[in-house]
């Protein structure tokens, strides 16, 4: 699949897909199926995806809020 962590470009693409929320359940299911050998590895994989999605959404929300507040404080035309 295109969503993998084999090189830096694919890793950034995969993390970007996770952050925007597009098809992240499919990616998470694929990786938890791969690492089902041990219960710890499968749990760690799921934990990674959940933390990545939560932190990514927090960063995107903070970025959106700061841009919005900046536009209210300094309206164009003044």
N, C-alpha and C positions, 0 to 999 in steps of 0.2 A: 504493500500500500504506500501511497505518497506520504501519509502521515507517519513519520518515523523519526528516530533520533540517531540515524547513522552518520550524518555529517551536520555541520553547523547550520547550513541553509535549511535543511529539512527540519532540524530541531526548532529554529526560529519560526518556521512556517507552522509547525505543529503547535507550539505555544501560542502563536497568534490566533490560530483556529480555536484553541481552548479559551482564550481570553474573550474573543467576540461571541463565543457560545454557539458556533456553527458546528453541528454534528459531533459535539464532544462526547455524547454517550457512546457512539459507535467506536471512537478512538479508545475510550476507556475500557470498553468491553473487549476490544481486540487485545489490548495489552494485559488485561487481567487474565484472559484466556491463555496468553503466552506464558505468564508467570504463575501458573497454578500448581507448579511442582511442590512448593511449600506454602503453607498458609500465611507465613510472615511476608513472603515476597508479594503475594497477591494483595495482602492488606497494605503493604508499603506502597505498592503501585496505586491503589485506590486512594490512599492518603495523599500521595503526590498530586494526583489529578484534582482532588478536592481543594487542596491548599493552593495549587496553581490557579484554579478558577476563582477562588475567593480573593486572593491577593491581586490577581489581574483585574477583576471587577472593581476592587477598591481603588486601584491606581487609575483606572479609566474614569471612575466617578469623581475622584479628586481632581483629575485633569479637566474634566468637563465643568466642574464647579468653579475652579479657579479661572477658567476662560470666561465663564458667565459672569462672575463677580468683577473681573477686570473690565468687561464691557460695560457693566453698570456704573463703575467708578469713573471710567474715562470714556465717555461716549464720543464717537467719531463726529467731527464737526466742531468741537470745542477747542 
